[in-house]
């Protein structure tokens, strides 16, 4: 059986992954510079905004994440919500770009109990032929 792969439009470059990795932790008291926020916004638009967010009538993925509060109480800011989603995409690019069917089943099954937007991301980015 063939490997399960991330669709080509969702494959991030090594440079993009590294640029996200050097950002400070995504926490409510962490402040990003304008350049760092621009990086997050640009990557979100490139991989999510012009693809997944435009495919259906549902709310943009970052807006769903933004509705949640941090455990410490403050609302999630737009760039923080976008960064959560892009961070998940970066993780999947690094650890699950190509999977055997058995590994894919484990990932897909476990994503059913994750945050709604993580499950949606996993559903949308993989090329699964039935």
KEPA-951902 format. One record per residue: residue number from 1; y, z, x of N, C-alpha, C in turn; residue in one letter. Coordinates in nm, 2 decimals. Layout:
! KEPA-951902
<site NUM,<Y,Z,X>,<Y,Z,X>,<Y,Z,X>,'a'>;
...
***
This chain:
! KEPA-951902
<site 1,<-0.12,0.00,0.08>,<0.00,0.00,0.00>,<0.12,0.00,0.09>,'x'>;
<site 2,<0.23,-0.06,0.04>,<0.35,-0.08,0.12>,<0.43,0.06,0.13>,'x'>;
<site 3,<0.51,0.06,0.23>,<0.60,0.18,0.25>,<0.71,0.18,0.14>,'x'>;
<site 4,<0.76,0.29,0.11>,<0.87,0.31,0.01>,<0.99,0.32,0.10>,'x'>;
<site 5,<1.09,0.23,0.08>,<1.21,0.23,0.16>,<1.34,0.25,0.09>,'x'>;
<site 6,<1.44,0.29,0.16>,<1.57,0.30,0.10>,<1.63,0.16,0.09>,'x'>;
<site 7,<1.69,0.13,-0.03>,<1.75,-0.01,-0.05>,<1.85,-0.03,0.06>,'x'>;
<site 8,<1.86,-0.15,0.10>,<1.95,-0.19,0.21>,<2.10,-0.15,0.19>,'x'>;
<site 9,<2.15,-0.15,0.07>,<2.29,-0.11,0.04>,<2.31,0.04,0.06>,'x'>;
<site 10,<2.21,0.12,0.08>,<2.22,0.26,0.10>,<2.19,0.31,0.24>,'x'>;
<site 11,<2.16,0.22,0.33>,<2.12,0.25,0.46>,<2.25,0.27,0.54>,'x'>;
<site 12,<2.27,0.40,0.59>,<2.39,0.43,0.66>,<2.37,0.40,0.81>,'x'>;
<site 13,<2.48,0.37,0.88>,<2.47,0.34,1.02>,<2.46,0.48,1.10>,'x'>;
<site 14,<2.41,0.47,1.22>,<2.40,0.59,1.30>,<2.54,0.65,1.32>,'x'>;
<site 15,<2.64,0.57,1.34>,<2.77,0.62,1.36>,<2.83,0.69,1.24>,'x'>;
<site 16,<2.80,0.64,1.12>,<2.84,0.71,1.00>,<2.77,0.85,0.98>,'x'>;
<site 17,<2.65,0.85,1.01>,<2.57,0.98,1.00>,<2.63,1.08,1.10>,'x'>;
<site 18,<2.65,1.03,1.23>,<2.71,1.12,1.33>,<2.85,1.17,1.29>,'x'>;
<site 19,<2.93,1.08,1.23>,<3.07,1.12,1.20>,<3.06,1.23,1.09>,'x'>;
<site 20,<2.97,1.22,1.00>,<2.95,1.33,0.90>,<2.90,1.46,0.96>,'x'>;
<site 21,<2.81,1.44,1.05>,<2.75,1.56,1.12>,<2.85,1.65,1.19>,'x'>;
<site 22,<2.96,1.59,1.24>,<3.05,1.66,1.32>,<3.16,1.73,1.24>,'x'>;
<site 23,<3.16,1.70,1.11>,<3.26,1.77,1.02>,<3.22,1.92,1.01>,'x'>;
<site 24,<3.32,2.00,0.99>,<3.29,2.14,0.97>,<3.21,2.16,0.84>,'x'>;
<site 25,<3.14,2.28,0.83>,<3.06,2.31,0.71>,<3.14,2.28,0.58>,'x'>;
<site 26,<3.06,2.24,0.48>,<3.12,2.21,0.35>,<3.12,2.34,0.27>,'x'>;
<site 27,<3.22,2.42,0.29>,<3.24,2.55,0.22>,<3.37,2.56,0.16>,'x'>;
<site 28,<3.39,2.64,0.06>,<3.52,2.65,-0.02>,<3.64,2.68,0.07>,'x'>;
<site 29,<3.62,2.76,0.18>,<3.73,2.80,0.26>,<3.75,2.71,0.38>,'x'>;
<site 30,<3.67,2.60,0.39>,<3.69,2.50,0.50>,<3.79,2.40,0.45>,'x'>;
<site 31,<3.88,2.37,0.54>,<3.99,2.27,0.51>,<3.97,2.15,0.60>,'x'>;
<site 32,<3.96,2.04,0.54>,<3.95,1.91,0.62>,<4.09,1.85,0.64>,'x'>;
<site 33,<4.10,1.78,0.75>,<4.22,1.70,0.78>,<4.23,1.58,0.69>,'x'>;
<site 34,<4.34,1.52,0.68>,<4.35,1.40,0.60>,<4.26,1.29,0.65>,'x'>;
<site 35,<4.24,1.28,0.78>,<4.15,1.18,0.83>,<4.01,1.21,0.79>,'x'>;
<site 36,<3.97,1.33,0.80>,<3.83,1.37,0.76>,<3.81,1.35,0.61>,'x'>;
<site 37,<3.90,1.38,0.53>,<3.89,1.35,0.38>,<3.88,1.20,0.36>,'x'>;
<site 38,<3.96,1.13,0.43>,<3.95,0.98,0.42>,<3.81,0.93,0.45>,'x'>;
<site 39,<3.75,0.98,0.56>,<3.62,0.94,0.60>,<3.52,0.97,0.48>,'x'>;
<site 40,<3.53,1.09,0.42>,<3.44,1.13,0.31>,<3.46,1.03,0.19>,'x'>;
<site 41,<3.59,1.01,0.16>,<3.62,0.92,0.05>,<3.57,0.78,0.07>,'x'>;
<site 42,<3.59,0.73,0.19>,<3.55,0.59,0.23>,<3.40,0.58,0.22>,'x'>;
<site 43,<3.32,0.67,0.28>,<3.18,0.67,0.27>,<3.12,0.68,0.13>,'x'>;
<site 44,<3.19,0.77,0.05>,<3.14,0.79,-0.09>,<3.16,0.65,-0.16>,'x'>;
<site 45,<3.28,0.59,-0.15>,<3.30,0.47,-0.22>,<3.21,0.36,-0.17>,'x'>;
<site 46,<3.18,0.35,-0.04>,<3.10,0.24,0.01>,<2.96,0.25,-0.04>,'x'>;
<site 47,<2.90,0.38,-0.04>,<2.76,0.39,-0.08>,<2.73,0.43,-0.22>,'x'>;
<site 48,<2.83,0.50,-0.29>,<2.80,0.55,-0.42>,<2.90,0.50,-0.52>,'x'>;
<site 49,<3.03,0.50,-0.49>,<3.13,0.46,-0.59>,<3.12,0.32,-0.63>,'x'>;
<site 50,<3.09,0.22,-0.54>,<3.09,0.08,-0.58>,<2.94,0.04,-0.62>,'x'>;
<site 51,<2.85,0.13,-0.61>,<2.71,0.09,-0.65>,<2.67,0.18,-0.77>,'x'>;
<site 52,<2.62,0.30,-0.74>,<2.57,0.39,-0.85>,<2.67,0.42,-0.96>,'x'>;
<site 53,<2.79,0.46,-0.92>,<2.89,0.50,-1.02>,<2.92,0.38,-1.11>,'x'>;
<site 54,<2.90,0.26,-1.07>,<2.94,0.14,-1.15>,<2.83,0.08,-1.23>,'x'>;
<site 55,<2.71,0.14,-1.22>,<2.59,0.08,-1.29>,<2.57,0.12,-1.43>,'x'>;
<site 56,<2.63,0.23,-1.47>,<2.61,0.28,-1.61>,<2.74,0.34,-1.66>,'x'>;
<site 57,<2.73,0.39,-1.78>,<2.84,0.46,-1.85>,<2.85,0.61,-1.82>,'x'>;
<site 58,<2.77,0.66,-1.74>,<2.77,0.80,-1.72>,<2.89,0.84,-1.62>,'x'>;
<site 59,<2.92,0.96,-1.62>,<3.03,1.01,-1.53>,<3.00,0.98,-1.38>,'x'>;
<site 60,<3.10,0.96,-1.30>,<3.08,0.94,-1.16>,<3.01,1.07,-1.10>,'x'>;
<site 61,<2.92,1.04,-1.01>,<2.84,1.15,-0.96>,<2.92,1.27,-0.90>,'x'>;
<site 62,<3.03,1.24,-0.83>,<3.11,1.35,-0.78>,<3.17,1.43,-0.89>,'x'>;
<site 63,<3.20,1.37,-1.00>,<3.26,1.44,-1.11>,<3.17,1.54,-1.17>,'x'>;
<site 64,<3.04,1.51,-1.18>,<2.94,1.60,-1.23>,<2.92,1.72,-1.13>,'x'>;
<site 65,<2.92,1.69,-1.00>,<2.91,1.80,-0.90>,<3.04,1.88,-0.91>,'x'>;
<site 66,<3.15,1.82,-0.93>,<3.28,1.89,-0.93>,<3.29,1.99,-1.05>,'x'>;
<site 67,<3.21,1.98,-1.15>,<3.21,2.07,-1.27>,<3.16,2.20,-1.23>,'x'>;
<site 68,<3.07,2.21,-1.12>,<3.01,2.33,-1.08>,<3.11,2.41,-1.00>,'x'>;
<site 69,<3.09,2.54,-0.99>,<3.17,2.63,-0.91>,<3.08,2.67,-0.79>,'x'>;
<site 70,<3.15,2.70,-0.68>,<3.08,2.76,-0.56>,<3.03,2.90,-0.61>,'x'>;
<site 71,<2.93,2.95,-0.55>,<2.88,3.08,-0.58>,<2.99,3.19,-0.57>,'x'>;
<site 72,<3.08,3.17,-0.48>,<3.19,3.26,-0.46>,<3.30,3.25,-0.57>,'x'>;
<site 73,<3.29,3.15,-0.65>,<3.38,3.15,-0.77>,<3.47,3.03,-0.78>,'x'>;
<site 74,<3.53,2.98,-0.66>,<3.63,2.87,-0.68>,<3.56,2.74,-0.72>,'x'>;
<site 75,<3.64,2.66,-0.79>,<3.59,2.52,-0.83>,<3.57,2.44,-0.71>,'x'>;
<site 76,<3.48,2.34,-0.72>,<3.45,2.25,-0.61>,<3.56,2.14,-0.61>,'x'>;
<site 77,<3.62,2.11,-0.50>,<3.72,2.01,-0.49>,<3.65,1.87,-0.48>,'x'>;
<site 78,<3.73,1.77,-0.51>,<3.68,1.63,-0.51>,<3.61,1.59,-0.38>,'x'>;
<site 79,<3.68,1.62,-0.27>,<3.62,1.58,-0.14>,<3.49,1.66,-0.11>,'x'>;
<site 80,<3.49,1.78,-0.16>,<3.37,1.87,-0.14>,<3.25,1.81,-0.22>,'x'>;
<site 81,<3.28,1.77,-0.34>,<3.17,1.72,-0.43>,<3.12,1.59,-0.37>,'x'>;
<site 82,<3.21,1.50,-0.33>,<3.17,1.37,-0.27>,<3.09,1.40,-0.14>,'x'>;
<site 83,<3.13,1.50,-0.06>,<3.06,1.53,0.06>,<2.92,1.58,0.03>,'x'>;
<site 84,<2.90,1.65,-0.07>,<2.76,1.70,-0.11>,<2.67,1.58,-0.13>,'x'>;
<site 85,<2.72,1.48,-0.20>,<2.64,1.37,-0.23>,<2.61,1.28,-0.11>,'x'>;
<site 86,<2.72,1.26,-0.03>,<2.70,1.18,0.09>,<2.62,1.25,0.19>,'x'>;
<site 87,<2.63,1.38,0.19>,<2.54,1.46,0.28>,<2.39,1.44,0.24>,'x'>;
<site 88,<2.36,1.44,0.11>,<2.23,1.42,0.07>,<2.18,1.28,0.11>,'x'>;
<site 89,<2.27,1.18,0.09>,<2.23,1.04,0.13>,<2.21,1.04,0.28>,'x'>;
<site 90,<2.29,1.10,0.36>,<2.27,1.11,0.51>,<2.13,1.17,0.54>,'x'>;
<site 91,<2.10,1.28,0.48>,<1.98,1.35,0.50>,<1.86,1.26,0.47>,'x'>;
<site 92,<1.86,1.19,0.35>,<1.75,1.10,0.32>,<1.74,0.98,0.41>,'x'>;
<site 93,<1.86,0.93,0.47>,<1.85,0.83,0.57>,<1.79,0.87,0.69>,'x'>;
<site 94,<1.81,1.00,0.73>,<1.75,1.05,0.85>,<1.60,1.09,0.84>,'x'>;
<site 95,<1.57,1.14,0.73>,<1.43,1.20,0.72>,<1.34,1.12,0.63>,'x'>;
<site 96,<1.39,1.04,0.54>,<1.30,0.97,0.44>,<1.34,0.82,0.42>,'x'>;
<site 97,<1.38,0.76,0.53>,<1.42,0.62,0.52>,<1.30,0.53,0.48>,'x'>;
<site 98,<1.19,0.55,0.54>,<1.06,0.48,0.51>,<0.95,0.58,0.49>,'x'>;
<site 99,<0.88,0.57,0.38>,<0.78,0.67,0.35>,<0.65,0.61,0.31>,'x'>;
<site 100,<0.55,0.67,0.34>,<0.42,0.63,0.28>,<0.42,0.67,0.13>,'x'>;
<site 101,<0.33,0.61,0.05>,<0.33,0.65,-0.09>,<0.31,0.80,-0.11>,'x'>;
<site 102,<0.22,0.86,-0.03>,<0.20,1.00,-0.05>,<0.32,1.09,-0.02>,'x'>;
<site 103,<0.39,1.06,0.08>,<0.52,1.13,0.11>,<0.62,1.10,0.00>,'x'>;
<site 104,<0.63,0.98,-0.04>,<0.72,0.94,-0.15>,<0.69,1.02,-0.28>,'x'>;
<site 105,<0.57,1.04,-0.31>,<0.53,1.11,-0.43>,<0.58,1.26,-0.42>,'x'>;
<site 106,<0.56,1.32,-0.30>,<0.60,1.45,-0.28>,<0.75,1.46,-0.29>,'x'>;
<site 107,<0.83,1.37,-0.23>,<0.97,1.37,-0.24>,<1.02,1.35,-0.39>,'x'>;
<site 108,<0.97,1.25,-0.45>,<1.01,1.23,-0.59>,<0.97,1.34,-0.68>,'x'>;
<site 109,<0.85,1.40,-0.67>,<0.82,1.51,-0.75>,<0.91,1.63,-0.73>,'x'>;
<site 110,<0.93,1.66,-0.60>,<1.02,1.78,-0.57>,<1.16,1.76,-0.62>,'x'>;
<site 111,<1.21,1.64,-0.62>,<1.35,1.61,-0.66>,<1.36,1.63,-0.81>,'x'>;
<site 112,<1.26,1.64,-0.89>,<1.27,1.67,-1.03>,<1.33,1.80,-1.06>,'x'>;
<site 113,<1.31,1.90,-0.97>,<1.36,2.03,-0.99>,<1.48,2.06,-0.91>,'x'>;
<site 114,<1.55,1.96,-0.85>,<1.67,1.98,-0.77>,<1.79,1.96,-0.86>,'x'>;
<site 115,<1.91,1.97,-0.80>,<2.03,1.94,-0.87>,<2.03,1.80,-0.94>,'x'>;
<site 116,<2.09,1.79,-1.05>,<2.09,1.66,-1.13>,<2.13,1.54,-1.04>,'x'>;
<site 117,<2.24,1.56,-0.97>,<2.29,1.44,-0.89>,<2.20,1.41,-0.77>,'x'>;
<site 118,<2.13,1.51,-0.72>,<2.03,1.48,-0.61>,<1.91,1.40,-0.67>,'x'>;
<site 119,<1.87,1.43,-0.78>,<1.76,1.36,-0.85>,<1.80,1.22,-0.88>,'x'>;
<site 120,<1.93,1.20,-0.93>,<1.98,1.07,-0.96>,<1.99,0.99,-0.83>,'x'>;
<site 121,<2.04,1.05,-0.73>,<2.05,0.98,-0.60>,<1.91,0.93,-0.55>,'x'>;
<site 122,<1.81,1.01,-0.55>,<1.68,0.98,-0.51>,<1.63,0.86,-0.60>,'x'>;
<site 123,<1.65,0.87,-0.73>,<1.60,0.77,-0.82>,<1.67,0.63,-0.79>,'x'>;
<site 124,<1.80,0.63,-0.76>,<1.87,0.51,-0.74>,<1.86,0.44,-0.61>,'x'>;
<site 125,<1.83,0.52,-0.50>,<1.84,0.45,-0.37>,<1.71,0.40,-0.32>,'x'>;
<site 126,<1.60,0.43,-0.38>,<1.47,0.38,-0.32>,<1.43,0.25,-0.39>,'x'>;
<site 127,<1.37,0.17,-0.31>,<1.32,0.04,-0.36>,<1.17,0.06,-0.39>,'x'>;
<site 128,<1.14,0.09,-0.52>,<1.00,0.12,-0.56>,<0.95,0.00,-0.65>,'x'>;
<site 129,<0.85,-0.07,-0.60>,<0.80,-0.18,-0.68>,<0.68,-0.13,-0.75>,'x'>;
<site 130,<0.67,-0.15,-0.88>,<0.56,-0.11,-0.96>,<0.45,-0.20,-0.96>,'x'>;
***
